[in-house]
Structures are given as C-alpha cells and as structure tokens.
Amino acid sequence: MNQHLLMIEDDARLANMVAEYLRQSGYQVDHAGDGHSGLTMLQALSPHLVVLDLMLPDIDGLEVCRRIRTLPGALATTPILMLTAKGDPMDRIIGLEMGADDYLPKPFEPRELLARIRAVLRRHGEGPPAASNHLRFGTLDIDRDARLVSVAGQACELTSYQFDLLVALAERAGRVLTRDQIMEAVRGRELDAFDRSIDVHMGRIRAAIELDAKSPKRILTVRGVGYVFARQQD
C-alpha cells in the first residue's frame, strides 16, 4: 500500500501541483485547506506524515502542530514537515520546539520536499528501503542518491539537468509526457511549452544511454506529443 500523506495548505494551486508531484512519486496524498479541517482529516485518515503550512487562514501551523502533539495514541507522533514563507530563523526554532520533524521555507523545489519527506519517514521507520533509490531497467541503472547513471556497469556522462530529465521520465515509465510536463516535473513549475531545448537534451541523453541513439529503445518520441520512457528494455 502506498504511504499516505496529508497536506495542510491554503494555497490551492501550490497544493495541487505538489500533490500531483508526490502522487507521481508513489504517495497517496490528501489535502486540507485550513487548520481545523486538517486536524479533522488527520484523525480520520491517520496519515504517515503531515506537510503543514505555517500560515493558514484560521489557526496557524504552530497551533496545528501543538494540537497534533496532544492527540491520543499514535496520532500524537505523526511526523510533521512544516512549510513557511517566512525567513525568520525564529520561526524554524519555534516550529521544531513545537514538535515539527523538519522545516522547509517557501519557495521550494518539489524534489527537495520529496527528499525531506523520505528522510523524515526513514527516521520514523516508515521509509522505503535504500535499494528503492535505484531505478533499474535491464542494464540501465539510475542511482538517484549518488546521481549516477550506468549502462552494463559503464558510467554515462550526463549534466545535472539531463540527469533530472532522465529521472523524471524513468519514474513515470510507460507514461507519455509532453515537453512542458517533463520540464514541470524537473523544475517544479510550468515553463514555456514551446521551449525546444528539451529536444536537444533528450538527444544527448540518448547518446549516453542508448545502444544506438538513432534507433532508441529506452526514450521514445511520441510524434506531436512528447516522450515516453519504455518499461521493457534490452
């Protein structure tokens, strides 16, 4: 069963974008738009972790955090990752003293949020085993922690951005993605759908990981749409 996250965030656009990213990464995500409904959903759903915004329209995140820590039983120990738009270090200190497990200031990259969620869950014994940080497709191995790619044991030279593009595709193997969907997954925000530079990067990724870049078997072009990373390879 997928791990269950509850996001308490009043910015609906941000919440929807982040929730979709986390779902694509294998999590089940529910969203509450204010503190009171978040506390109600927490008690009904018993999530594995709460992503909690500090600034909420009814009660602030610090108070929500305090109330969670006073709930009965295992609910009181639910891991909490707090988000805030404030830059004051005191907010971070108060949040941690209130019982938050980690703290991430806005704006943030969804990839960093995902990494922090995984780290908190691991500390609480809820995280996936370390091996899950490898993506393997036949002889292709992608090590997300070390940010290394190899084919049949031979290292592939990719830029940091190309590595992120490859991971974005590989994590969604079998799913056709448009160019802007790929770029949004990598950078965490919508970009110009007509930016063709992504095609150049895809060509270089293919040159690094494909046996024959002119007849690719791993990253396939779907004409008029975008790209798909093939599930079955080699």
Secondary structure, DSSP 4 states (H G I P E B T S, - for coil): ---EEEEE-S-HHHHHHHHHHHHHTT-EEEEESSHHHHHHHHHHH--SEEEEES--SSS-HHHHHHHHTTSSGGGGG--EEEEES---HHHHHHHHHHT-SEEEESS--HHHHHHHHHHHHHHTT-SPPGGGGEEEETTEEEETTTTEEEETTEE----HHHHHHHHHHHTTTT--EEHHHHHHHHHSS---TT-THHHHHHHHHHHHH-SSTTS-SSEEEETTTEEEE-SS--
